[in-house]
Amino acid sequence: MELTRDQARAYFVECCLSYQDITKDHFKKLRAVVNQNLKESGYLDGSFSCHGRIKYTSSDKGGVFEASFNCQAFYFTGRQCIAFEKGGFIGFAGWSDTQNIQPILHGFFTWCDWVKEQLDITYKQEQN
C-alpha cells in the first residue's frame, strides 16, 4: 500500500500521540525501525540507511521539543529522513519521491503502533 506524508502525520494524531509523549528512547526506536525498513527495502541499490546519530531536544514539559535524524545512500549523505520540528510539524524526507519515501512512512506507522502500545494509549483515550 502506497502511503503519503499527510497520512503519516494524520496517523500520529489518530493514535492520540503528541510531542509530549515522545521520549529520546522512543525517538531512538523510530530511527531503528526506519533504518531496518530502509535496509530491507533494497532501494537505491541496497545502500539506503539511516545515520547513526539523532538530534533530540526535550521540551520544558517533557517529551520532544524538536528532533531529527538523516539518511544516506550510495550517492548522497545527510539528507532529512524524519524531523519533529518545533511548532508541531513532522517532516518526512522532503527531497524524496513517492517510491523512496515508502520504507520511511511504513516504518513510521509501525513505530506509532509501538509507541501507542508502550504508552497504553487505549487507557489514555478512555480517560478523555
Short mmCIF file of the C-alpha atoms (twelve columns), coordinates in Angstrom:
data_MODEL
# 
_entry.id   MODEL 
# 
loop_
_atom_site.group_PDB 
_atom_site.id 
_atom_site.type_symbol 
_atom_site.label_atom_id 
_atom_site.label_alt_id 
_atom_site.label_comp_id 
_atom_site.label_asym_id 
_atom_site.label_seq_id 
_atom_site.Cartn_x 
_atom_site.Cartn_y 
_atom_site.Cartn_z 
_atom_site.pdbx_PDB_model_num 
ATOM 1   C CA . MET A 1   0.000   0.000  0.000  1 
ATOM 2   C CA . GLU A 2   1.423   3.371  -1.012 1 
ATOM 3   C CA . LEU A 3   1.401   5.876  1.839  1 
ATOM 4   C CA . THR A 4   1.667   9.658  1.838  1 
ATOM 5   C CA . ARG A 5   3.329   12.064 4.212  1 
ATOM 6   C CA . ASP A 6   -0.050  13.541 5.137  1 
ATOM 7   C CA . GLN A 7   -1.380  10.080 6.005  1 
ATOM 8   C CA . ALA A 8   1.594   9.545  8.318  1 
ATOM 9   C CA . ARG A 9   1.004   12.867 10.090 1 
ATOM 10  C CA . ALA A 10  -2.699  12.059 10.428 1 
ATOM 11  C CA . TYR A 11  -1.886  8.601  11.807 1 
ATOM 12  C CA . PHE A 12  0.282   10.137 14.543 1 
ATOM 13  C CA . VAL A 13  -2.744  12.202 15.627 1 
ATOM 14  C CA . GLU A 14  -5.152  9.278  15.160 1 
ATOM 15  C CA . CYS A 15  -3.002  7.251  17.561 1 
ATOM 16  C CA . CYS A 16  -3.506  10.050 20.132 1 
ATOM 17  C CA . LEU A 17  0.226   10.729 20.213 1 
ATOM 18  C CA . SER A 18  1.715   14.116 20.943 1 
ATOM 19  C CA . TYR A 19  5.187   15.613 21.117 1 
ATOM 20  C CA . GLN A 20  4.889   15.482 24.909 1 
ATOM 21  C CA . ASP A 21  4.670   11.656 24.723 1 
ATOM 22  C CA . ILE A 22  7.865   11.149 22.708 1 
ATOM 23  C CA . THR A 23  10.984  10.498 24.781 1 
ATOM 24  C CA . LYS A 24  14.508  10.255 23.468 1 
ATOM 25  C CA . ASP A 25  14.301  6.456  23.759 1 
ATOM 26  C CA . HIS A 26  11.105  6.451  21.694 1 
ATOM 27  C CA . PHE A 27  12.836  8.541  19.060 1 
ATOM 28  C CA . LYS A 28  15.828  6.183  19.016 1 
ATOM 29  C CA . LYS A 29  13.393  3.330  18.414 1 
ATOM 30  C CA . LEU A 30  11.881  5.263  15.483 1 
ATOM 31  C CA . ARG A 31  15.329  5.575  13.926 1 
ATOM 32  C CA . ALA A 32  15.958  1.838  14.419 1 
ATOM 33  C CA . VAL A 33  12.616  0.809  12.883 1 
ATOM 34  C CA . VAL A 34  13.014  3.123  9.896  1 
ATOM 35  C CA . ASN A 35  16.623  2.012  9.385  1 
ATOM 36  C CA . GLN A 36  15.549  -1.633 9.285  1 
ATOM 37  C CA . ASN A 37  12.840  -0.801 6.737  1 
ATOM 38  C CA . LEU A 38  15.286  1.144  4.571  1 
ATOM 39  C CA . LYS A 39  17.795  -1.695 4.526  1 
ATOM 40  C CA . GLU A 40  15.138  -4.339 3.856  1 
ATOM 41  C CA . SER A 41  13.642  -2.273 1.022  1 
ATOM 42  C CA . GLY A 42  16.720  -2.794 -1.146 1 
ATOM 43  C CA . TYR A 43  16.114  0.693  -2.569 1 
ATOM 44  C CA . LEU A 44  18.967  2.734  -4.004 1 
ATOM 45  C CA . ASP A 45  20.972  -0.367 -4.826 1 
ATOM 46  C CA . GLY A 46  20.585  -1.627 -1.249 1 
ATOM 47  C CA . SER A 47  22.535  1.304  0.180  1 
ATOM 48  C CA . PHE A 48  19.611  3.202  1.766  1 
ATOM 49  C CA . SER A 49  20.056  3.569  5.547  1 
ATOM 50  C CA . CYS A 50  19.859  5.986  8.477  1 
ATOM 51  C CA . HIS A 51  22.759  7.819  10.048 1 
ATOM 52  C CA . GLY A 52  23.636  6.514  13.487 1 
ATOM 53  C CA . ARG A 53  23.190  9.883  15.151 1 
ATOM 54  C CA . ILE A 54  19.946  11.546 16.157 1 
ATOM 55  C CA . LYS A 55  19.343  15.133 17.225 1 
ATOM 56  C CA . TYR A 56  16.903  15.426 20.124 1 
ATOM 57  C CA . THR A 57  15.913  18.374 22.289 1 
ATOM 58  C CA . SER A 58  13.381  17.859 25.033 1 
ATOM 59  C CA . SER A 59  10.739  20.406 25.979 1 
ATOM 60  C CA . ASP A 60  10.294  22.019 29.382 1 
ATOM 61  C CA . LYS A 61  7.117   19.947 29.831 1 
ATOM 62  C CA . GLY A 62  8.814   16.669 28.952 1 
ATOM 63  C CA . GLY A 63  8.801   14.876 25.648 1 
ATOM 64  C CA . VAL A 64  10.273  16.207 22.444 1 
ATOM 65  C CA . PHE A 65  10.678  19.871 21.505 1 
ATOM 66  C CA . GLU A 66  12.412  19.042 18.243 1 
ATOM 67  C CA . ALA A 67  14.256  16.001 16.941 1 
ATOM 68  C CA . SER A 68  15.564  14.599 13.694 1 
ATOM 69  C CA . PHE A 69  17.740  12.038 12.004 1 
ATOM 70  C CA . ASN A 70  19.120  11.813 8.497  1 
ATOM 71  C CA . CYS A 71  19.601  9.108  5.919  1 
ATOM 72  C CA . GLN A 72  22.152  8.212  3.282  1 
ATOM 73  C CA . ALA A 73  22.667  6.107  0.179  1 
ATOM 74  C CA . PHE A 74  25.433  5.495  -2.306 1 
ATOM 75  C CA . TYR A 75  25.098  8.918  -3.930 1 
ATOM 76  C CA . PHE A 76  24.128  11.166 -1.006 1 
ATOM 77  C CA . THR A 77  24.593  11.613 2.727  1 
ATOM 78  C CA . GLY A 78  22.964  13.710 5.397  1 
ATOM 79  C CA . ARG A 79  19.515  14.143 3.866  1 
ATOM 80  C CA . GLN A 80  16.473  14.572 6.109  1 
ATOM 81  C CA . CYS A 81  14.766  11.326 6.983  1 
ATOM 82  C CA . ILE A 82  12.324  12.332 9.733  1 
ATOM 83  C CA . ALA A 83  12.155  15.605 11.640 1 
ATOM 84  C CA . PHE A 84  9.880   16.553 14.502 1 
ATOM 85  C CA . GLU A 85  10.086  20.304 14.017 1 
ATOM 86  C CA . LYS A 86  9.358   22.857 16.701 1 
ATOM 87  C CA . GLY A 87  5.816   24.014 16.246 1 
ATOM 88  C CA . GLY A 88  4.446   20.506 15.706 1 
ATOM 89  C CA . PHE A 89  5.166   19.759 12.038 1 
ATOM 90  C CA . ILE A 90  6.606   16.316 11.264 1 
ATOM 91  C CA . GLY A 91  8.744   16.306 8.131  1 
ATOM 92  C CA . PHE A 92  9.396   13.179 6.087  1 
ATOM 93  C CA . ALA A 93  12.281  13.210 3.586  1 
ATOM 94  C CA . GLY A 94  11.084  16.255 1.660  1 
ATOM 95  C CA . TRP A 95  13.709  15.504 -1.004 1 
ATOM 96  C CA . SER A 96  12.309  12.021 -1.710 1 
ATOM 97  C CA . ASP A 97  9.978   10.769 -4.433 1 
ATOM 98  C CA . THR A 98  6.870   8.675  -3.724 1 
ATOM 99  C CA . GLN A 99  8.760   5.374  -4.043 1 
ATOM 100 C CA . ASN A 100 11.782  6.060  -1.859 1 
ATOM 101 C CA . ILE A 101 9.631   7.548  0.910  1 
ATOM 102 C CA . GLN A 102 7.650   4.308  1.352  1 
ATOM 103 C CA . PRO A 103 10.001  2.451  3.741  1 
ATOM 104 C CA . ILE A 104 10.263  5.620  5.852  1 
ATOM 105 C CA . LEU A 105 6.492   6.043  6.078  1 
ATOM 106 C CA . HIS A 106 5.821   2.359  6.700  1 
ATOM 107 C CA . GLY A 107 8.412   2.438  9.481  1 
ATOM 108 C CA . PHE A 108 6.734   5.491  10.983 1 
ATOM 109 C CA . PHE A 109 3.338   3.740  11.019 1 
ATOM 110 C CA . THR A 110 4.893   0.682  12.698 1 
ATOM 111 C CA . TRP A 111 6.574   2.911  15.246 1 
ATOM 112 C CA . CYS A 112 3.336   4.804  16.013 1 
ATOM 113 C CA . ASP A 113 1.673   1.480  16.825 1 
ATOM 114 C CA . TRP A 114 4.621   0.531  19.045 1 
ATOM 115 C CA . VAL A 115 4.584   3.849  20.954 1 
ATOM 116 C CA . LYS A 116 0.820   3.651  21.367 1 
ATOM 117 C CA . GLU A 117 1.235   0.201  22.902 1 
ATOM 118 C CA . GLN A 118 4.115   1.344  25.111 1 
ATOM 119 C CA . LEU A 119 2.073   4.246  26.453 1 
ATOM 120 C CA . ASP A 120 -1.139  2.219  26.750 1 
ATOM 121 C CA . ILE A 121 -2.992  4.837  24.707 1 
ATOM 122 C CA . THR A 122 -6.235  2.821  24.881 1 
ATOM 123 C CA . TYR A 123 -6.395  3.646  28.574 1 
ATOM 124 C CA . LYS A 124 -5.487  7.265  27.832 1 
ATOM 125 C CA . GLN A 125 -8.320  7.533  25.269 1 
ATOM 126 C CA . GLU A 126 -10.873 6.125  27.710 1 
ATOM 127 C CA . GLN A 127 -9.911  8.723  30.312 1 
ATOM 128 C CA . ASN A 128 -10.606 11.650 27.940 1 
# 
